Amino acid sequence: MLAGRRLLVISDENGEGAFISDVAISGPRPRATIVRGSKLLATDDWNGHDLRLHYSSSAALMQEIEDLHIRYVVVDRGASARRLPYDAVVSDLIAQQTGRLERVPFEDGGDIAIYRVLRQTAGEPKKLTVRISSTGQQIGEP
């Protein structure tokens, strides 16, 4: 289910790192692309200050997910993840975009929920870029 797919993981830094490690160890071919929610949803400086949210609504975030051709959204609703600065927009995404997201049955997931993105924008996926606030630069796919 992961091979060649783009996935968005929304968790704290430990959860994002653990998910990326698990996918890397499983070695799907072609490789999966994991998008960190902390990089897609917000920008801050190296020390975690001057945080800026990128999406003011769940509709805007959903459109970006579809434009990027992200196939799955993995959400950690655990205690540390609930304190994320973009938690409100993620909660709205799950509640308000029900016709565009479908929860994937997942046994013993605990606080982890997986959602399948039901449609993608036509054509090639939008190039993935990461904003670096301290330099004003963006890093992205070629």
Sequence and secondary structure as in RCSB ss.txt:
>XXXX:A:sequence
MLAGRRLLVISDENGEGAFISDVAISGPRPRATIVRGSKLLATDDWNGHDLRLHYSSSAALMQEIEDLHIRYVVV
DRGASARRLPYDAVVSDLIAQQTGRLERVPFEDGGDIAIYRVLRQTAGEPKKLTVRISSTGQQIGEP
>XXXX:A:secstr
  TT EEEEES HHHHHHHHHHHHHH  SS  EEEEHHHHSEE  TTS S EES SSHHHHHHHHHHTTEEEEEE
E STTGGG TTHHHHHHHHHH TTTEEEE  TT TTEEEEEE    SSS    EEEETTTTEEEE  
